[in-house]
């Protein structure tokens, strides 16, 4: 009987620890109400065409970024979150190109891989991303490098490059683009 009680307490403790870790990274709690509220909150910010909470921690998000890259861009960056592993980061380079990365879209390694930031380096394990779908960049700039499986393809607006994202993804999507 003591073993079952101790086991249940360990599970509860691990869940609470995971939930605290998720909140530290700007994510909602694990309960359905927190997740629905998070989706409503995201939908209020510019760029979100659609945010739907499907249940069990799964979101459908359509986000659009358009314009000139005059400064670095990190998504999401919400006013009440001090630290978050970004889904998308666009970093300007001195030569006018931009490096686009999607660090939170890795699967088995989780978003706390060595490349996700110095703070993550102190932690041995982190939450595993459950992102599923396709991450696509569409640009009229010149794609200088990328680490996608298929490389660039023509698109009505210029070029596109995509990565299929799932639980087995271990490569952080990355592309270097010279803007026009």
N, C-alpha and C positions, 0 to 999 in steps of 0.2 A: 504494500500500500504506500509506504514511504517513497519507493522508487517511482511510482506513477505520479505522486504529488510533486516530487522533485523534477521529474521530466516535464510535467505541465508548466511548472514555474520557469524552467529553462527556456521552453518554447515562448512563453509570454515575455520573458526578459529579452530574448533575441528579437521578437517582433517589435517591442517597444524601442529597442536600440536601432533597429532598421528604420522605424518610423521617424525617430529623432534625426537619423542620418539623412533621410529624404528631406525633411524640413530644413535641415542645414543647407542643403543644396537647392532650396527654393521650391521644392516639390510639395504637393499637398499631402495630407495624411493618407492612411490606407483605407479609410472608410468611404463609402459611396457619397455621403453628403459633402465631405471635404473635396472630393474629386469634382463633383458637379459645380460646387462654388468656385473652384479653380478655373474650370472651363468658362464660366460666366465672367469671371474676372479677366481672363485673357482676351475674350471677345470684345472687351471695352477698349483695347489698345489699338492704335493705328497699325495698319498692315495686316491685321487678321481678317481675312475674308470670311472664314467660317471656323468655329471651334465647337465640336460636338463631343460630349462625353458618352462613350458607348457602353461603359460599365466595366467592372473588374480592372480598373487602372488603364483602360485603353481609350485614347483620344484620336479623333480625326481632326487634323489641323491643316488649313489652307492659309499660308502666309505669303504675302507678296511684298517684295522690296523693289522699288523703282526709283531711279534718279542718279545723281552724281555721287561718287564715293569720295567725299572730301575729308572723311575721317574714318577711323576704325568703327566697326559695327559688331555688336555682340547680341545674339538673340537666344533666349529671351533675357532681357535685363529689366526686371520689374522694380519699381521704387522701394518696395519693402523687403527685398532680398539682398542681403549683403554679400553672399557668396553663392555662386552657381556655376556648374559646369555647363558651358553654352552648348546648345544644339548646333548653332551656326556661329562662326566668327569670320568676319571679313577684315583682313588687316592690310592697310595700305603700305606699299613699299616706296622707297625714294625714287625709283625709276618710273613710277606711274602705274605699275601693275598692282594687282591685289591678290593676296593669298586667301582662298576660301577653304575653310575646314569645317567639319561637322563632328567634333569630338564626342558628343553624347550618343552617336549612332552606332557605337560598337556593341557587339553582343556578348560573347563569352568573356571578354576581358573586362567588360563594364566600362563606364565612363571615367573610372579613376585610374586609367592606364598611365604609364610614365609620362606620356606626352600631354596629359590633361592639366598639368600644373604642378607647381612645387608643393602646394599644400597636400595634394593627393599622394605625393611620393612618400609621405610619412605613414600612409595607411597601406596595409597589405591587401585588403579586399574591400570592395565597395559594392554598391547596388549594381546589378546587371541590367543593362538596357533591354527593354522588351519592345523596342521600336521595330515595326514591321512595315514594309512597303518599299517605296522608291524615293530616293533623294535625287532631285534633278536641278541642274544649273542651266539656265538658258541665257545666252549672252550674245551681244553683237561685237564683243571684244575678241581678241586673239587668245585662244587657249594655248598657253605656252607649255604647260605640263599638267598631267593629272594621273591619278592612280586607279582609275576605273578599269573594269574588265574589258569594256568595249571601246573605250576612247571616245572621241568626239563624233557627232553625227550632225548632218544639216538640220536646220529648223527654220521655220518661216521667218523668225526674227533674227537669225544668224546661225549660231551653233548651240548644240546642247551636249551635255555629258551627264550620265546618271550612274547611280550605285544602287543595287538592290540591297536593302537593309533587313536583317533578320537576327534571330537569336544566335546564329552561327557567325555573324559578322565580327571580324577582329581587326579589320583595316579601317582606319579613320579616313573617310572621304576627304580628298584634298585636290585642289586645282589652283594653278597659278594663271592668272588672266591679265593680259595687257589691255587696258581700257582705251577706247578711242577718244 
